[in-house]
Amino acid sequence: MLIHVKTFNGHDINDSNYFSALENPNDSSTARHVFIEQAESDPLEAGTFGVDPQNKILRIRITDYANRYALMRQLKTWFKRGVSGDLVVTFTDESFDYQLPCKVISFLQDKDIPMSWIAILQTGTTAWRGVTPDVESTWVVTGTSETLDLDVAGFDETYLNVSLTPTGGPASGYLYQKLYRLTNTPGVELGLTPWRITVDTATLVGAGKMQADCDDLRIIDLNTGKELKRWIDNPNHASTGAWVNLDLKKGFALTLLTAVAGSGTPAFLQFTINANTKLYISQMPKTGIVYHGNEWFSYTNTDALNCRLFLGKRGLFGTTVEVHASTSVFYYIQYPLLMKYGNSSVAAPSTEDATYDDTKPLMKLTSTNLQWEWDTSTKFYDADHPLRTGGWKLSQKVLGPKSKVFYIKQDAESGDPAMGFKVESFQVGALWKAENVLFTAFFGRPGATITTVSMTGDKYRSNLNFLTLAALQRYTGGKWVNLWTELTPASAGVWTAWSAHSGVSVATGSTALQLIFQGGYAGAANAYAAFEALTCTVVFPSTYLPTGTFLGEEDAYPLELTVENTHAEYPDAVTLDFVMLLDKEFVIDAEEKSVTYDGVNAHSAMTLDDESRGQFIRLKGGDTNPIKISGADLGTLDVVLSQYRRRL
């Protein structure tokens, strides 16, 4: 067997100028076995080993004597220490080109043969990999299970690449989908917040496309392919609410400098060059999605200095490719969301998760994104799950053991929810001690201001004493200011309703509210005072909130199947769960260890049968590997299998 050297890092080193040969073509990597030390005994074999890098010694001889000095300079540039590149050779027994990724360690002139040079290349890869993949022609898969015998060339283990393109949908599953475009508000970071997606489910139910209870309404984050927890308000209605929790980061608006045609994909989007654009792009994630009009673009890198976003794909997720004139404003999409539905057989997702509602928003689900409400059916705070969204944060500073925050109206064992504070004298020996407290209940939605607030509540005193401050405050300009205060209850021993606090205007720029009960309380036997909120409505201005819009309905392809190699020596399998569009491609790239849908990361859609396995699906080189695709209903799938042959 002969190995014919061709190129390094794309440079031809076996032509009319040079002759090259490997000095150690058959060397391989060294294993370092791992042993576990034992006290007073021989070490135990750990059953694993590490692999050392290997060196490839490449001799290069200059054959064009007349131009030897220019060729020497060129060689020293190509083989400068630290340079990385692929060494490409032809194995003559197969007449096939293989490559090995290498890094230049040293490059020396042979002292005995001045026209000859020795390059030492180091690689961390044991096997040579084919330069071009072996591709199986399109395999059309239907029914519930099909197997194809894949003949794998080469002489070493390699890995399966799979491309799946649905051309016909199955008869059941999530048969429909709609993209939901949520535009982050430029310059505003809301943080973790509940978000209501409003859906006309009545029309979908009437058309037989959704269950009447909306159990099959699911929200997918296409960044990850994962299903988000959602909570349904008012199913089978023209304005059904589907609530999800989102961590909403700052939005960006960029003005286009160079127009984009309605066909072809430019290398980058060029925006107006000024200090603001440079700042915005420097703050954006390195990869993401932007849109203008109805078209979504994925970008793969940012260039803040030149005010550019480098493009990956346009018309993302089936959005319409359009013309974009200069001065068009592009907006950032942090969450590319998808609503899938049309599955008549699924139950509510909460039935499979006992902790599903541990993160359910606390305010009434009849609330909107512009108005949150709490009433006798909702908690202000969940002490068992303090991180739930849509609630208030309570704190207390007390001296004695009896003063406390309470969550049930009038501090009863059961009843309507409340956000209550109780200050109570406490006994030390025979003496009743005075108490001093600071109770607060804080509400804020980072990045959003508040326009009005309405509250109802009760107050109580057992004797003459009450606290000096019982109020609702607003936060603005770095300080708390009273919105309203409550006077001492008129009568002792009687729970008394607060004064009317309906639609109270909150000064512009106020970002938070605080219910406060503070002061000293004189000691007396079993004496106490209480201050509690029972209902609340907070209204936000639309200026600071994102906008959400559904795009058109599309027929969906529920990708729910298993791909496996049933070879006796390599029984590997991966399971896929993802909702796709027809004619869009889902790719498992074993070489890059990536999983993508329509060019965007979808790695979480794949589950390995053995999570400890380093590769997706292994193939035995030089043998037939039976590849099986199975599922409850595959519809019609165009499948392309490929692999890079390998050898030592």
N, C-alpha and C positions, 0 to 999 in steps of 0.2 A: 504494500500500500504506500502510495506517495501522497505527500501533502504539498500542494502548490500554493505558496503565499501570493496574495493578490494586492490587498490594500491595508493601510492603517489610517483610521480616522478619516477615511474618504480619499486618501492620497495613494496613488498608484505607485507601488514600490517594486514592481516586477514588469518593467517595460524596456524601452530602448535606452533608458538612462540608468536603470538599476537592475540588479539581480538580488533576490532575497530568498533566504531559507531559514527554517526553524532548526536550531541546533539540538533541541530536546523535544521533538514533536510528541513523544509518547509519555512524557512525565505527567503525573497526576498529583492531586492534593494529598496532603498528609493528615491522618486522623489523630486527634488527641483524645484518648479515652478518659472518661471521668471515673475516678475511684473515690470511695467514701472511707475516710480513716476510721479505725476502730481502736479503742483502748486495748492494749496488750493482745492484739490480734492482727491478722492480715487485713488489708483494705478490701472492701467489697466493690465489685464492678457495679456501676450505677445504671448500666443499661443504656447509656447515651454517650455521645462523643461530640467534640468540636472539630471543625475543619479549618486547617491552616490555609492561608493564601498560597498560591503557587506562582512561580516565576517562569516566564517564557523567554528564552534567549533567541533573539532574532539577529541574524547576520545579514548585513546589507552591503553589497559591493557596487561601487560606481563603475558603470561600463562605458560611459561616454567620456573618454579621457580628455578630449578637447575642452569640454565644459565642466571639468571636475570641480573647479573652485566655486562656481555658481551652484552646482549640485550639492556640494558639501554644505554651503550656507543654507540651502533649502532643507537638507536633511536635519541640520541642527535646529531649525525652526520647528519642523514637524515633530521632532522627538525631544523637544524641550522638557526638562524634568517637570513632572506633575501633570503633563498633558494627558487627558483621557480620550479614549476612542475605541472603536471596534477594530480588532484584527480579523480580517477576512481571508479565508483560505479555501481552496478546493480540495476535497478528499477524492482522489482519482478513482477509488474503487466504486464510488457512487456517481462520480461526475456531478457532485452537488456542492454548493457553496455553504460554508458554515462561518460563524463569527463568535468572537469571545471578547467581552468588554475588558479592557486593560487600562492601566495607568503606567506612564513612563517612570521608571525608577532611576535609570542612568542611561547615558549614551556615550560610548567611548570609541575612539579610533584604535584599530588594531595596530600595535607598534611594529609588527612584522610585515603587515600588508597595508600600506598607507591608504589604498583605495577602498579598504574594507572597514566597516563600522559594526559595532555590536550594541544592540539596544536590549536592555533588560526591562521587560514588561511584567507587571504584577497584576494578578487577577484574583478576585474572590469567588469566581465561578468555576465549578469543576468541569461541567460538560460544555462542549461546543453546541451552539444552537444554530439551526438553519437561518439563513439570511431572509428567505421568503417562506411564508407559511404554506403548508399543504392544505388545500381547501376542498371540502366535500361539496359537490354541487347541491343546489337547494333541495331540501328534503321536506315534502309536504306532509304534515302530521294532522290527523283527524281522529275522531272517536275518543276513546279513553286511554289507549296505550299503544305505542308503536316502538319498534326496536330497529336500529340500523347497525349493521356490522361495519365498523370503521377500521380500515386497514391503516395501521400506523407505521410509517417508515422510521428509519433511524435504528439505533442500537442501545438506547438508554431511555429511562422513564421521561415522559414529557407530560404536558398539561393541556386540557381541553378548553378551547374557546367556543362560545355558543352565541349565536345571534338569533333572536326570536322576533318575527314580525307577524302579528295576527292579521289575517285577511278576511276572516269570517268569525263572527261571535258565537259563543255557545248558547244553548237554549235557556240556561239559568245562571244565577249569580248576580253580581252587581252590573246591570246591563246599561246603565246610563251614568253620565257624569257632567258636571259643570265646573269650569274654572271660576274661582272667586278672586278677583283682583283687589287686594287690600293695599292701599297706598299709604306708606308711612308719612306722617306729617313732617315736612321739612323743618329741621331744627328742634323738634320736640321729641323727648324721650319719655314715654309713659311708664316704662318698666312692666312688671308682671301685672296684667290687668285682665278682667273678664271682657270678652267682646261678643256682642250679639250679631249673628248673621241671620238676617230676615229672609225667609223662604216662603213662597206661595206653594205650600204643600197641598192645599185643597185642589188645585188644578192637576197636580201630579197624581194625587190619589184618585181623582175622578177619571184620569186617563189610564188607570191601572198600572202606573209606573212606580208607585210607592205604597207601602203599607199605611193603613189609616192611622196607626199609632206611631208612625215614623221610626219604628225600630231599625229600619234599614237605612236611615239617613246617617251617613258617616262622613266625617271631615278628615281629609288627609293632608298632611304637610309634605308637599312634593320635594322639599329640601332633603328630607330624610326617608320619605316613603312611608312614614309611620302614621297610624291612625291617632288622632287627638281625641281625648275625652270630650264628649259633648253632652249637653243637658238640654232637653227639649221643653219649650213652653208652647202650649196651645197647638197641639198637632191637628192636622187636617183643617188648616185655616189659611186664609190668604196672607196672613202675617205671622206665620209660625216663627218662633225664635229658637235658634240653635246656638247656645252659649259655649264658647271655648275660652281657655286661658292662654294668653299670648304674652310673651316678653317683648314688648314693642320698643325697638331702638329708634334712634334719631333717623328721620327721613332726609332725602336730598333731592333737590331740583336742579338740573343741569341744562343749560341752553345750548342747543346744537349750533356749531359754527359751519360745518360742511354738510350739505344735504346728503341724504341717503336714498339711492334709487330703489325702485320697487322690485328689483331682481338682483341676484348676486349678493355675496356677503363681504362687505369691506373688512379690512384687517382690524379696523378700530373705529370707534365713534369719536369724532373730533368736536370738542365743545369750546365755547368762547374762552379765550386765554386771558384771565385776569386773576387777581389775588383771591377773590371769593371762590372761583372754580377750583383753583389749586388747593385751597383749604378744604373744600368739600370732598374732593376726590382723595385727598390724603387721609380723610377720616372714614372713607368707605371701606367695607371689607374687600379683600383682594379678589374675591370671586363673588358673583351674585347675579341679580336680575334687575334690569331696568325696562321701562316701557314708554312708548308714546302712542297715542291713538289706541288702536286695538292690537298692536304688535308688541310681543315680549322678546327681549334680547338677553341671552346669557353672556356675561363677560368673564374672561379667564384671568385678567390681571388689570392693574391700574397703573397709570402714569400721571402722577399729580403734576410733575414739572411741566409736561407738555399738554396737560388737560385732556387726557385720552383714556378711554376704556377699550381694552383689546377684546375683540369679540370671539365667542365660541360658536354660538348658533343664533340665528334669527328665526322668527316665526315659531318660537319655543312653545311646546305643548299644543301644537296645532293652531296657534293664534295666526291671524291674517297678516300676510306680508304686505306692507304698504310703503308708499313714498313718504319720506319725512323731510320737509323743507328746512332750510337753515332758519334759525330762531325757534324751532320746535323745542318744547321743554320736555325733557325726559325725567321720569320719576323712579325712585328706588322702590323695589318690592322685596321686603325682608321675608315675608311669608307667602310663597306661591301655594295657595290653598285649593283644594279640590273637594267638591261634594260628590260622593258616589251614592247610588241608590238603585232601586229596581230589583232587589233580592227578596223574594216573597217568603223565603224559608228561615231567615235569621231572626233571633230574638234580640232584645235590647242588650247592648254590650255590658251593662251593669250586672246582668244575670251571671256572668262568668267571672266577676271580680267583686269580692266582698268589700274591698276598700275603694270601690269606684267613686263614691260620693265624698271621700275624705278631702277632695280638692274642689268640690262643687262650690261655685260662688255663693256667698251668704245672702246678698240682697235678693229681693223678689225677682223671679225669672220673668215676670211681666214687665220689668224695668226695660229701659232702652239704653243705648250707649250715651244718650244725652241726659238721662234722668234715672237715677238709682233710688229705689224705695225699700224701706224696711217697715214691716207692720207686725200684727199679732201672729202672723204665720212664719216669720223669719227671725233668725238670730242676728244680733249685731256682732257677736263674737262667739267663736267656738273654742272653748278652753281645751277640749280634747284634740282639736286639730287647729292650732294657732296660726298656721300658715295659709289658711283658706283665703282666697281673694274676695273682694267685694264686702269687706267688713271694717270694723273699727279696731283700734289697738288700745287696750286698757292698761293703766298702770296705777299703782298706789304707793304712797309713803305714809306709814302709820306708826304710832308708838305702841299701842296695846294690841292684844290678841283678838279683840272682838270686832274691830272695824274691818270692812272688807268691800270688795267688788262683788256684786251678785248679778245673776243672769235671768231670774224669773221675777215677774211682776210682784212687787211688795215683798220680795225675798221669801216667797212661799216655796213649798216643796215641789209644786207643779203649777202650771198655768201658762199665761202668755209670756213670750220672751221680753226681756227688759235689758237695758244697759244701766245698771244701778250702782249707787255708792251708798254705803252705810257707815256712819260714824257713831261709835258707841263708847260710853264710859266703861272702864275696866277696873276690877277690884284687885287690890293688893292687900292681903291680910283683911283687916276690917274696913279699910279705907277705899272709897271710890275715887279713882284718879281721873283727872282731866285728860282729854285726848287732843292731839293736834295732827291734822291729816292734809294730804294733798292727793286728790283723786283726779285723774284725767282720762278721757276717751278721745283718741286722736283719729281723725279721718283726713286722708289726703290722697290725691291721685297724681303722682309725680308728672310734671310737665303740663298738667291741665289746671285751669283756674275754675272757680265756682261762681255762679251768678246769683242763685237764690237757694234758700234752705227753709224747709218747714219741719216743725217738730211738735210732738205732744208728749206729755209726761206727767208724773205725779211727784209730790213732795210730802214730807211728814216730819213732825216733831213730837216727841213724847212729853215734853215739858216746855218751858219758856225758851229753851235754847235752840238755836239754829247756827249755821255757819255764815261767816262774813261774805263769802263769795260762792254763789250758785249761778252759773252763767254758761252761755255758749260764746266762744270767742272765734275770731278769724285771724289768720296769720298773713301779714303783709309787711313789707319793708323791714323784715328782721325782727318783728315784735308781734305779740298777741294783743288784740284789741277786742273789747266786749261788743258782741252783736246785740245781745240782750241779757238781762239778769232777772233772776227770780227772787221775790221778796220772801220773808219768813212766812210760812203757812199761817193763816188767820187763826186757826184753832188747834189746840194740842190734842193729840190722840186721834186725829182724823186725817186720812189720806186725802190730799187736796190736788185737784188738777192744776197744771200750769196755766199761766195766761196764754192767750192765743199767740202763736208764733208761726203764722202761715205766710208763705211766699216772701220771707224776709230777704231784702236785697243785700247782697254781699259786695262790698266795694271792689272795683276793678283791680285785678292783679292779686287777689287773695287766693292762695294755693292750698289752704288747709283749714279745717275746723277743729275746735277742741271744746268738749264739754268738760266743765271743771267744777269741783266741789272742794273748797279749801278753807282752812281756818282752824281756830281753837274751839274746843267744845268742853264746857264746864262739867266737872265730875258730879254725878248724882246716881243714885241706885237704879240700875237697869235703864238708864236714860239713853236715848238714841235719836238720831235724825237721819233722814234718807232723802235721796234725790235721784230720780230715775227717768230715763227716756223710754218711751213706748213705741213711738212711730217716728219715721223721718223720711224726708224726700230731699235729695240734693240734685240740683240742676247745673249742668256744665254748658259752656258755650261751644258751638261746633268748630270754632276757629282752631282749637288745639287737637281735635280728634281726627283720626284717619278717615278715609272714605272707602267704602267697600261696595263692589259691584260684581254681579254675576255676569259671566259671558255666556254664550249660547250653549244649549244642550247638545251633547255629542253621544253617539253610541259608544259604549265602553266595552273593553275586553278585560274581564277579570282573569288576570294571569295567576292561576292557582294550580301548580303542577310540580312534579319532581323530575329532575334530570339525573340519571345515574349511569355509571359504568358497571355493568354486571360481570365484568371479567373476574374470574375466580381469585386472581392475585391482587386486584385493585377494586374492591367493592365500595366505591365512593359514590355519594349522592348529595345533591343540594335541592332544597325545596324553595320555591319562589312564590311570593304572595304580593301582588301589585295590581293596581287597576290602570289599564292602558287605553290609549286610543287605537282604533284600527289603523293599520298601515304605518304605525310608529315602531321604532326598533328598540328592543331591550337586549343589552349586550353584557355577557360575562366574559371579561378579558382576563384570562389567567396569567398572562405575561405581566400585565400592569397591576394585577390584583385589584381590578376595579369592576364595579357593576354600575351600569348607567341605563337610564331610560331617556330616549330622545336627546342624548348627549349630556344629561344631568345626573349627578350622583344618585344612585338608588340602592346603595349597598345594604341598607337595612331590610330590603325586600327579600334577601337571600339568607337561608339558614343551612349550615352544614350539618350533616348527620354526625360528624365528630368535630366539635368546635376546636379541638386541640390540633387538628390537621393544618399544616402550613399552606397547603394548596387546595384549590377548589375541587377539581376532579382530575385525578392522575390517570395517565394512559401508559400501557406497557409498549415500549418501542419494539419494532420488528414483529408485531403480532396483530391479530384481529381483536378489537375491543368492542363488545356489543353495547351500544349506547341506547338507553331506554328513556322515553319521555312518557309520563303517565299523569292522569288527572281525572276528576269526575266527568268533565266535559271539556275537551280541548278545542272545540270549534274547529277552525282551520288555521294552522300555523305554518308559515314558511320558516324553515330552520336551516341555518348554515353552520356547519361544524368545521373547525380548523384547528391545526396545531403546528407548532414548530418542531420538526424532528430534531433529536439530540443524539450525540455520541460522545464517547470519551476519547 
